[in-house]
């Protein structure tokens, strides 16, 4: 009987832990979905003028329309686009009346890396963004071949003589450059998979607990006879 009670208590405790972890992931899923919905609403809001004082915390994803001049000179950030392949994001400086910021114009394939692109007066609508693309595995830029491996906003700004403010274009700035607007597709949301994993483990645990309880009882009855 002691062994049976031990297995029962141990099994119920483990089942409770696994179920609580699954429920926690369900709660996290609801929270993450709310965060993503908020970001999507912010991305798709009506564009405003570029704020005089820009803050990453307050202005991330802010839709903005700017008018001015696309300056010559560009930086190429290596990127891969689904169903298209490798290419480059085209980053250039853009001057308004009183300031110069960075613009991510979009994607060109590798064969178009050295093609000329439109510069001069234009109006651009996009979203302010501070991409988090750098980790310990990110290579240093290949300055000689103008190949960067991440959108490192401060270093891009220093290289192009602009403020560390990046506008990712929604609107087209050149017929041969494909805009890659900001969206939530790259923001991880794996909580559903985690919840399924924990609930699956709970089901297996419950089955194993039931089996061992049955074996323990069967052995006890066998010993009694």
C-alpha positions in Angstrom: 0.0 0.0 0.0 2.9 2.4 0.8 4.4 1.8 -2.6 1.0 2.4 -4.3 0.5 5.7 -2.4 4.0 6.8 -3.2 3.4 6.1 -7.0 0.0 7.9 -6.8 1.4 11.0 -5.1 4.5 11.1 -7.3 2.4 10.7 -10.5 -0.2 13.3 -9.5 2.6 15.8 -8.6 4.4 15.3 -11.9 1.1 15.6 -13.8 0.3 18.8 -12.0 3.6 20.3 -12.9 3.3 19.4 -16.6 -0.2 20.7 -16.8 0.7 23.9 -15.1 3.6 24.4 -17.6 1.1 23.8 -20.4 -1.4 26.3 -19.0 1.4 28.9 -18.6 2.3 28.5 -22.2 -1.4 29.0 -23.2 -1.4 32.2 -21.2 1.9 33.3 -22.8 0.3 32.6 -26.2 -2.6 34.9 -25.5 -0.2 37.6 -24.3 2.0 37.2 -27.4 -1.0 37.4 -29.7 -2.1 40.6 -28.1 1.4 42.1 -28.5 1.6 41.1 -32.2 -1.9 42.5 -32.8 -0.8 45.8 -31.2 2.3 45.9 -33.4 0.3 45.2 -36.5 -2.1 48.0 -35.7 0.8 50.4 -35.1 2.5 49.4 -38.4 -0.7 49.9 -40.4 -1.7 53.2 -38.8 -1.9 56.5 -40.7 1.6 57.9 -41.3 2.7 61.0 -39.6 5.5 63.5 -40.0 9.0 62.4 -38.7 9.2 63.4 -35.1 11.8 66.0 -34.2 12.9 63.9 -31.2 13.0 60.2 -32.1 13.0 57.5 -29.5 13.3 53.8 -30.1 11.0 53.0 -27.2 8.3 55.4 -28.2 8.6 55.4 -32.0 9.4 51.8 -33.0 7.1 50.8 -35.9 5.8 54.3 -36.2 4.4 55.0 -39.7 6.1 58.1 -41.2 6.1 60.0 -44.5 9.1 62.0 -45.4 9.9 64.3 -48.3 13.4 65.2 -49.5 16.3 63.9 -51.4 17.7 60.4 -51.7 21.5 60.9 -51.5 24.0 59.0 -53.7 26.0 56.2 -52.0 24.5 53.1 -50.6 25.2 50.2 -48.3 24.3 46.6 -49.2 23.0 44.3 -46.4 23.0 40.6 -47.3 19.5 39.1 -47.0 17.6 36.1 -48.3 14.0 36.4 -49.5 11.7 33.3 -49.6 11.0 32.0 -53.1 13.5 34.5 -54.5 16.9 33.8 -53.0 19.8 35.8 -51.9 20.2 39.5 -52.5 20.8 42.8 -50.7 18.8 45.4 -48.8 19.7 48.8 -50.1 20.4 51.3 -47.4 20.9 55.0 -48.3 20.8 58.4 -46.6 17.9 60.6 -47.1 18.0 64.4 -46.5 15.0 66.4 -45.5 15.0 70.2 -44.9 17.0 70.0 -41.7 18.2 66.5 -41.1 19.5 63.3 -42.7 18.3 59.8 -41.8 18.7 56.3 -43.1 16.2 54.6 -45.5 16.0 50.9 -46.2 14.7 51.0 -49.8 14.2 47.3 -50.1 15.5 44.3 -51.9 17.6 43.7 -55.1 18.9 40.4 -56.3 22.7 39.8 -56.2 23.0 40.4 -59.9 21.7 43.9 -59.5 24.1 44.9 -56.7 26.0 47.4 -58.8 23.1 48.7 -60.8 22.3 52.5 -60.7 19.3 53.4 -58.7 17.1 56.5 -58.6 18.2 59.3 -56.3 17.1 62.9 -55.8 13.7 64.3 -54.8 11.1 61.8 -53.7 8.5 61.2 -51.0 8.7 58.0 -49.0 6.2 56.3 -46.6 7.5 53.6 -44.2 8.0 52.6 -40.6 10.7 53.6 -38.2 12.6 50.5 -36.9 15.6 49.4 -35.0 16.2 45.8 -36.1 17.8 43.5 -33.6 20.0 41.4 -36.0 23.4 41.3 -34.3 24.7 38.5 -32.1 28.1 37.0 -31.4 28.0 35.1 -34.7 27.4 38.1 -36.9 30.5 38.7 -39.1 32.0 42.2 -39.4 31.1 44.1 -42.6 33.2 43.5 -45.6 33.9 47.2 -46.3 35.9 46.6 -49.5 33.1 44.7 -51.2 30.4 46.7 -49.5 28.7 43.7 -47.9 27.1 44.0 -44.5 25.5 41.2 -42.6 23.1 43.0 -40.4 21.3 46.4 -40.2 23.4 47.8 -37.4 21.8 51.2 -37.3 24.5 53.2 -35.4 27.3 51.9 -37.6 25.2 52.4 -40.8 24.5 55.9 -39.8 28.2 56.6 -39.1 29.1 55.2 -42.5 26.6 57.3 -44.4 26.8 60.4 -42.3 23.2 60.3 -41.0 21.3 60.2 -37.8 20.9 56.7 -36.3 17.3 56.6 -37.4 16.1 54.0 -39.9 13.0 54.3 -42.0 12.0 51.0 -43.8 10.1 51.9 -46.9 6.6 50.7 -47.6 6.3 52.7 -50.8 8.4 52.1 -53.9 11.5 54.3 -54.3 12.8 52.7 -57.5 11.1 50.4 -60.0 13.9 47.9 -59.7 13.9 47.8 -55.9 11.3 45.7 -54.1 10.3 47.2 -50.7 10.5 44.8 -47.8 8.1 46.5 -45.3 8.1 45.9 -41.6 5.8 43.1 -40.5 5.4 40.7 -37.6 6.4 37.6 -39.5 9.9 37.6 -38.1 8.8 37.9 -34.4 8.9 34.4 -32.9 5.7 33.0 -31.4 6.3 29.4 -30.4 4.0 29.3 -27.4 1.4 27.0 -29.0 4.1 24.4 -29.9 5.4 24.6 -26.3 1.9 24.2 -24.9 1.2 21.2 -27.1 4.6 19.7 -26.0 3.8 20.1 -22.3 0.3 18.7 -22.6 1.6 15.8 -24.6 4.1 15.0 -21.9 1.3 15.3 -19.4 -0.7 12.7 -21.3 2.3 10.3 -21.5 3.0 10.9 -17.8 -0.6 10.1 -16.9 -0.5 6.9 -18.9 2.7 5.8 -17.4 1.4 6.6 -13.9 -1.7 4.6 -14.5 0.4 1.7 -15.8 2.7 1.6 -12.8 -0.3 1.9 -10.4 -1.9 -1.0 -12.1 1.3 -3.0 -12.0 1.8 -2.2 -8.3 -1.8 -3.2 -7.4 -1.5 -6.4 -9.5 1.7 -7.3 -7.8 0.2 -6.6 -4.4 -2.8 -8.9 -5.1 -0.4 -11.6 -6.4 1.7 -11.4 -3.2 -1.5 -11.6 -1.1 -2.6 -14.9 -2.8 
